């Protein structure tokens, strides 16, 4: 892999999830990403990563508690710095979630909704967990030269419901299709965990660094 090492890549630390595994995956592709929850360091970023696991409300409450919402909005909306949301991180990019009452970052028009259990097969449990193929990604630079039949590791009970179909980058299927990745200008996000997805995840993160 050849990756642009000149970028300052910041993994936003808001005490939600295992940030070390994301940093380690970047290290594997030759990028020394910085984990920080300090606004002045986030302000210097060329690329932002918003990871996370857990509840939507707690994630947003943490961002607000640490006074990070303003600097994230400054970077994304005014400076047009690329941001990649991962798992809970991509859900926080939407306007709100059925899981709670706190307003999201709103970079992507749409919401986060629970899986419709009435549509699931008898053997399918919530959370949706494990390796799942994704499709419909041809227009995204995030999937440039991706390996055939890309599959990624998922762990989630909620998924994206996006207002504008053109913002949907990839879909996955768990009895029914759902948006597994979004892209709108400099705002990108994936429901799966690239840091747990071996060569597919490494390629995706390499593309993020090189192509945005």
Residue frames relative to the residue before (quaternion, step in Angstrom):
aa qw qx qy qz dx dy dz
X 1.0000 0.0000 0.0000 0.0000 0.00 0.00 0.00
X 0.1465 -0.7502 0.6367 0.1016 3.55 -1.09 0.75
X 0.0094 0.8275 -0.5566 0.0727 3.54 -0.54 1.17
X 0.5203 -0.6303 0.4855 0.3103 3.55 -1.15 0.71
X 0.1560 -0.8281 0.5358 0.0527 3.57 -0.45 1.22
X 0.5384 0.6537 -0.3912 0.3602 3.59 1.26 0.01
X 0.5680 0.6134 -0.3775 0.3983 3.57 1.23 -0.36
X 0.3202 -0.6744 0.6208 0.2392 3.54 -1.22 0.59
X 0.0937 -0.8109 0.5776 -0.0056 3.55 -0.40 1.29
X 0.0879 -0.8154 0.5723 -0.0007 3.57 -0.62 1.17
X 0.2005 -0.7332 0.6420 0.1004 3.54 -0.91 1.06
X 0.3358 -0.7803 0.4942 0.1849 3.57 -0.45 1.22
X 0.2146 -0.7872 0.5738 0.0712 3.54 -0.72 1.19
X 0.1496 0.7740 -0.6040 0.1170 3.57 -0.51 1.19
X 0.5847 -0.6501 0.3256 0.3599 3.53 1.21 0.82
X 0.5757 0.5418 -0.3950 0.4679 3.55 1.04 0.82
X 0.8406 0.1355 -0.1197 0.5106 3.58 -0.31 1.23
X 0.5747 -0.5907 0.4563 0.3354 3.51 -1.37 0.20
X 0.1757 -0.8260 0.5298 0.0782 3.57 -0.06 1.27
X 0.5643 0.6380 -0.3774 0.3634 3.55 1.15 -0.58
X 0.6528 0.5185 -0.3247 0.4468 3.59 0.99 -0.77
X 0.6199 0.5195 -0.3408 0.4793 3.59 1.12 -0.64
X 0.6492 0.5156 -0.3067 0.4676 3.57 0.94 -0.90
X 0.6601 0.5180 -0.3068 0.4492 3.59 0.98 -0.87
X 0.6391 0.5108 -0.3373 0.4657 3.59 1.03 -0.69
X 0.6261 0.5051 -0.3415 0.4860 3.58 1.03 -0.66
X 0.6200 0.5450 -0.3426 0.4487 3.58 1.00 -0.77
X 0.6395 0.5441 -0.3216 0.4378 3.58 1.05 -0.77
X 0.7243 0.3714 -0.2515 0.5237 3.60 1.15 -0.48
X 0.6355 -0.5946 0.3075 0.3848 3.56 1.26 0.37
X 0.5786 0.5673 -0.3812 0.4451 3.59 1.21 0.42
X 0.2535 -0.7659 0.5749 0.1365 3.56 -0.80 1.02
X 0.0917 -0.8272 0.5542 0.0138 3.57 0.21 1.29
X 0.3416 -0.7345 0.5594 0.1756 3.54 -1.19 0.69
X 0.2243 -0.7405 0.6183 0.1378 3.58 -0.94 0.93
X 0.2326 0.7859 -0.5456 0.1751 3.59 -0.64 1.05
X 0.2154 -0.7486 0.6106 0.1426 3.51 -1.26 0.56
X 0.4997 0.6560 -0.4121 0.3874 3.56 1.28 0.38
X 0.5030 -0.6950 0.4317 0.2786 3.55 -0.74 1.10
X 0.6683 0.5135 -0.3217 0.4315 3.61 0.93 -0.81
X 0.6559 0.4778 -0.3141 0.4927 3.59 1.12 -0.55
X 0.6098 0.5350 -0.3445 0.4724 3.58 1.07 -0.70
X 0.6207 0.5757 -0.3289 0.4185 3.57 1.07 -0.77
X 0.6809 0.4992 -0.2799 0.4570 3.60 1.16 -0.56
X 0.5005 0.7151 -0.3967 0.2843 3.59 1.25 -0.31
X 0.3222 -0.6970 0.6067 0.2054 3.52 -1.23 0.67
X 0.7673 0.0959 -0.0460 0.6324 3.57 1.24 -0.59
X 0.1872 -0.7819 0.5870 0.0950 3.56 -1.02 0.84
X 0.1297 -0.7454 0.6487 0.0821 3.53 -1.21 0.71
X 0.0728 -0.7757 0.6263 0.0269 3.58 -0.87 1.00
X 0.0488 -0.8139 0.5789 0.0012 3.60 -0.05 1.25
X 0.1938 0.8137 -0.5419 0.0814 3.58 -1.20 -0.34
X 0.0612 -0.7473 0.6593 0.0558 3.52 -1.31 0.54
X 0.6408 0.5482 -0.3790 0.3810 3.56 -1.18 0.48
X 0.7844 -0.3720 0.2610 0.4222 3.53 -1.33 -0.42
X 0.5884 -0.6031 0.4287 0.3259 3.54 -1.09 0.83
X 0.6856 0.4919 -0.3004 0.4448 3.59 0.73 -1.04
X 0.6582 0.5100 -0.3199 0.4519 3.59 0.89 -0.88
X 0.6330 0.5393 -0.3298 0.4468 3.57 0.99 -0.82
X 0.6964 0.4510 -0.2751 0.4858 3.58 0.85 -0.95
X 0.6191 0.5402 -0.3478 0.4517 3.59 1.02 -0.71
X 0.6441 0.5147 -0.3171 0.4686 3.57 1.04 -0.76
X 0.6448 0.5107 -0.3244 0.4671 3.60 0.94 -0.84
X 0.6701 0.4824 -0.2942 0.4813 3.58 1.00 -0.80
X 0.6370 0.5410 -0.3226 0.4444 3.58 0.96 -0.88
X 0.7380 0.3992 -0.2139 0.5003 3.57 1.00 -0.84
X 0.4118 -0.7450 0.4365 0.2912 3.58 1.35 0.16
X 0.3886 0.7398 -0.4599 0.3004 3.57 0.96 0.92
X 0.4974 0.6811 -0.4315 0.3201 3.60 1.18 -0.33
X 0.6711 0.5174 -0.3117 0.4299 3.60 0.85 -0.91
X 0.6899 0.4628 -0.2977 0.4703 3.60 0.86 -0.88
X 0.6205 0.5240 -0.3516 0.4656 3.61 1.04 -0.67
X 0.6722 0.4825 -0.3001 0.4747 3.60 0.93 -0.84
X 0.6048 0.5468 -0.3501 0.4611 3.59 1.07 -0.70
X 0.6888 0.4864 -0.2803 0.4587 3.56 0.84 -1.00
X 0.7483 0.4340 -0.2315 0.4452 3.57 0.78 -1.04
X 0.7707 0.3915 -0.2026 0.4601 3.58 0.76 -1.04
X 0.7693 0.3488 -0.1907 0.5002 3.61 0.93 -0.82
X 0.7565 0.3691 -0.2088 0.4978 3.59 0.83 -0.97
X 0.3105 -0.7819 0.4776 0.2530 3.59 1.30 -0.35
X 0.2365 0.7648 -0.5481 0.2421 3.56 1.03 0.82
X 0.4670 -0.6702 0.4858 0.3109 3.63 -0.86 0.84
X 0.0505 -0.7704 0.6350 0.0289 3.55 -1.12 0.76
X 0.1315 -0.7717 0.6194 0.0602 3.56 -1.05 0.86
X 0.1802 -0.7800 0.5934 0.0839 3.56 -0.60 1.18
X 0.1387 -0.7910 0.5944 0.0429 3.56 -1.02 0.87
X 0.8469 -0.0254 -0.0435 0.5294 3.58 -0.83 1.11
X 0.8085 0.0631 -0.0335 0.5842 3.64 -0.41 -1.08
X 0.5915 0.6073 -0.3548 0.3942 3.57 1.08 -0.72
X 0.6729 0.4689 -0.3127 0.4792 3.61 0.93 -0.77
X 0.6213 0.5380 -0.3504 0.4492 3.59 1.04 -0.66
X 0.6455 0.5270 -0.3160 0.4536 3.58 1.05 -0.75
X 0.5826 0.5788 -0.3720 0.4327 3.60 1.23 -0.34
X 0.6163 0.5462 -0.3471 0.4487 3.59 1.23 -0.38
X 0.6926 -0.5105 0.3309 0.3876 3.56 -1.32 0.06
X 0.7769 -0.1815 0.1279 0.5892 3.58 1.03 -0.72
X 0.3224 -0.7420 0.5559 0.1909 3.56 -1.32 0.12
X 0.5323 -0.5996 0.4963 0.3331 3.56 -1.19 0.59
X 0.5740 0.6317 -0.3621 0.3746 3.57 1.23 -0.44
X 0.8257 0.0264 0.0194 0.5632 3.59 1.14 -0.49
X 0.5878 -0.6069 0.4360 0.3099 3.52 -1.29 -0.44
X 0.5561 0.6285 -0.3882 0.3808 3.59 1.24 -0.15
X 0.4791 -0.6718 0.4901 0.2809 3.58 -0.99 0.86
X 0.3947 -0.7219 0.5219 0.2253 3.57 -1.02 0.86
X 0.7245 -0.4235 0.3135 0.4443 3.57 -1.32 -0.13
X 0.3095 -0.8209 0.4409 0.1894 3.58 1.20 -0.49
X 0.3557 0.7416 -0.5001 0.2707 3.60 1.13 0.46
X 0.7389 0.2737 -0.1556 0.5957 3.57 1.22 -0.61
X 0.3794 -0.7214 0.5291 0.2359 3.59 -0.80 0.98
X 0.5582 0.5528 -0.4410 0.4340 3.51 -0.57 1.21
X 0.3408 -0.7338 0.5511 0.2041 3.55 -1.29 -0.06
X 0.4341 -0.6509 0.5546 0.2835 3.52 -1.39 0.10
X 0.0635 -0.8306 0.5523 -0.0325 3.57 -0.68 1.12
X 0.5561 -0.5893 0.4707 0.3491 3.54 -1.27 0.43
X 0.5715 -0.5480 0.4688 0.3915 3.55 -1.20 0.47
X 0.4203 -0.6842 0.5400 0.2522 3.55 -1.07 0.80
X 0.2901 -0.8079 0.4897 0.1526 3.58 -0.13 1.31
X 0.5929 0.5813 -0.3733 0.4138 3.60 1.15 -0.46
X 0.6923 0.4647 -0.2669 0.4833 3.58 1.24 -0.40
X 0.5789 0.6071 -0.3723 0.3970 3.58 1.25 -0.22
X 0.5053 -0.6251 0.4978 0.3256 3.54 -1.17 0.57
X 0.6956 -0.5172 0.3064 0.3934 3.57 -1.21 0.54
X 0.7299 0.4298 -0.2379 0.4753 3.58 1.05 -0.74
X 0.5944 0.5756 -0.3646 0.4272 3.59 1.24 0.02
X 0.1744 -0.8142 0.5526 0.0373 3.51 -0.67 1.20
X 0.3214 -0.6790 0.6165 0.2355 3.51 -1.40 0.24
X 0.4685 -0.1786 -0.8594 0.0997 1.60 -1.71 1.81
X 0.5242 -0.5409 0.5443 0.3694 3.50 -1.38 0.33
X 0.0815 0.8210 -0.5497 0.1311 3.55 -0.50 1.22
X 0.6871 0.4829 -0.3658 0.4011 3.54 -0.99 0.90
X 0.7030 -0.4583 0.3476 0.4182 3.53 -1.36 -0.12
X 0.0438 0.7935 -0.6016 0.0804 3.55 -0.88 1.01
X 0.4544 -0.6764 0.5091 0.2772 3.56 -1.02 0.82
X 0.1972 -0.7458 0.6196 0.1450 3.53 -1.25 0.51
X 0.1231 -0.7988 0.5875 0.0397 3.57 -1.20 0.52
X 0.7826 0.3383 -0.2678 0.4487 3.54 -1.42 0.19
X 0.4161 0.7141 -0.4596 0.3250 3.54 0.63 1.14
X 0.3543 0.8059 -0.4421 0.1718 3.60 1.27 0.01
X 0.7094 0.4802 -0.2804 0.4331 3.60 1.05 -0.62
X 0.6458 0.5511 -0.3177 0.4224 3.60 1.21 -0.16
X 0.4466 -0.6809 0.5214 0.2549 3.54 -1.00 0.92
X 0.5374 0.6190 -0.4056 0.4043 3.58 1.22 -0.31
X 0.7475 0.3430 -0.1952 0.5344 3.57 1.22 -0.50
X 0.2645 0.7800 -0.5211 0.2239 3.59 1.17 0.49
X 0.8530 0.0059 -0.0486 0.5196 3.58 -0.89 1.03
X 0.2435 0.7887 -0.5260 0.2050 3.59 1.09 0.67
X 0.5963 -0.5609 0.4353 0.3746 3.57 -1.18 0.56
X 0.6057 -0.5668 0.4164 0.3722 3.55 -1.19 0.58
X 0.8524 0.0884 -0.1035 0.5048 3.53 -1.21 0.72
X 0.0106 0.8491 -0.5277 0.0202 3.58 0.69 1.05
X 0.0014 -0.7832 0.6211 -0.0282 3.54 -1.01 0.85
X 0.1385 -0.8077 0.5731 0.0100 3.50 -1.07 0.82
X 0.5053 -0.6597 0.4745 0.2903 3.54 -1.26 0.45
X 0.1229 -0.8064 0.5784 0.0060 3.56 -0.75 1.17
X 0.1038 0.7244 -0.6814 0.0077 3.53 -1.30 0.56
X 0.4056 0.7092 -0.4891 0.3054 3.62 -0.26 1.21
X 0.3102 -0.7400 0.5745 0.1618 3.52 -1.26 0.65
X 0.7283 0.3078 -0.1831 0.5842 3.57 1.33 -0.32
X 0.1085 -0.7934 0.5952 0.0676 3.57 -1.19 0.49
X 0.6312 -0.5659 0.3924 0.3569 3.54 -1.29 0.31
X 0.0700 -0.7284 0.6777 0.0724 3.54 -1.24 0.63
X 0.1197 -0.8611 0.4941 -0.0064 3.54 -0.06 1.39
X 0.4858 -0.6973 0.4509 0.2730 3.58 -0.87 1.00
X 0.7814 0.2772 -0.1316 0.5434 3.58 0.86 -0.99
X 0.4062 -0.7388 0.4788 0.2448 3.63 -0.45 1.14
X 0.6110 0.5728 -0.3549 0.4154 3.59 1.11 -0.59
X 0.6229 0.5399 -0.3413 0.4517 3.59 1.23 -0.33
X 0.5772 0.5871 -0.3801 0.4216 3.60 1.25 -0.25
X 0.2695 -0.7910 0.5380 0.1109 3.54 -0.66 1.18
X 0.7897 -0.0497 0.0771 0.6066 3.56 0.91 -0.98
X 0.2176 -0.7460 0.6127 0.1442 3.52 -1.30 0.43
X 0.1407 -0.7335 0.6529 0.1262 3.52 -1.34 0.39
X 0.3203 -0.7547 0.5428 0.1824 3.56 -1.25 0.23
X 0.0845 0.7350 -0.6695 0.0662 3.52 -1.02 0.96
X 0.7624 -0.2166 0.0215 0.6094 3.51 0.49 1.43
X 0.7782 -0.0067 -0.0262 0.6275 3.58 1.16 -0.54
X 0.5808 -0.5948 0.4267 0.3561 3.56 -1.19 0.53
X 0.0258 0.7678 -0.6401 0.0062 3.53 -1.15 0.73
X 0.5760 -0.5843 0.4409 0.3638 3.56 -1.21 0.52
X 0.1300 -0.8145 0.5645 0.0303 3.56 -0.66 1.17
X 0.7946 0.0720 -0.0590 0.5999 3.56 1.29 -0.06
X 0.1344 -0.7952 0.5896 0.0441 3.55 -1.08 0.78
X 0.0054 -0.7701 0.6378 0.0101 3.53 -1.29 0.50
X 0.1325 0.7586 -0.6251 0.1269 3.54 -0.78 1.09
X 0.8063 -0.1405 0.0412 0.5732 3.55 -0.08 1.31
X 0.8138 -0.1992 0.1770 0.5165 3.58 -0.69 -1.10
X 0.6009 0.5488 -0.3530 0.4616 3.59 1.32 0.11
X 0.0543 0.7926 -0.5999 0.0942 3.55 -0.67 1.18
X 0.0932 0.8027 -0.5874 0.0445 3.55 -1.16 0.48
X 0.1375 -0.7764 0.6119 0.0625 3.54 -1.19 0.65
X 0.4585 -0.6946 0.4879 0.2634 3.56 -0.98 0.87
X 0.6711 0.4976 -0.2873 0.4685 3.57 1.13 -0.63
X 0.4988 -0.6402 0.5031 0.2970 3.55 -1.39 0.06
X 0.2457 -0.7839 0.5482 0.1569 3.64 -0.21 1.17
X 0.6322 0.5541 -0.3376 0.4236 3.59 1.10 -0.64
X 0.7133 0.3810 -0.2450 0.5347 3.60 1.29 -0.21
X 0.6296 0.6002 -0.2840 0.4033 3.56 1.34 0.04
X 0.5243 -0.7022 0.3857 0.2886 3.55 1.15 0.75
X 0.8559 -0.1083 0.0610 0.5020 3.60 -0.97 -0.81
X 0.6193 0.5445 -0.3566 0.4392 3.59 1.05 -0.64
X 0.6780 0.4841 -0.2853 0.4739 3.55 0.95 -0.86
X 0.6280 0.5339 -0.3330 0.4578 3.57 1.03 -0.75
X 0.6573 0.5021 -0.3073 0.4706 3.57 0.97 -0.85
X 0.6475 0.5238 -0.3242 0.4487 3.58 0.95 -0.84
X 0.6846 0.4699 -0.2912 0.4751 3.60 0.89 -0.87
X 0.5974 0.5439 -0.3527 0.4722 3.58 1.09 -0.66
X 0.6658 0.4986 -0.3011 0.4663 3.58 0.93 -0.89
X 0.6162 0.5458 -0.3476 0.4490 3.57 1.02 -0.74
X 0.6885 0.4766 -0.2845 0.4667 3.56 0.87 -0.92
X 0.7498 0.4417 -0.2256 0.4379 3.59 0.86 -0.92
X 0.8019 0.3768 -0.1472 0.4397 3.57 0.98 -0.82
X 0.7318 0.3733 -0.2382 0.5181 3.61 1.22 -0.02
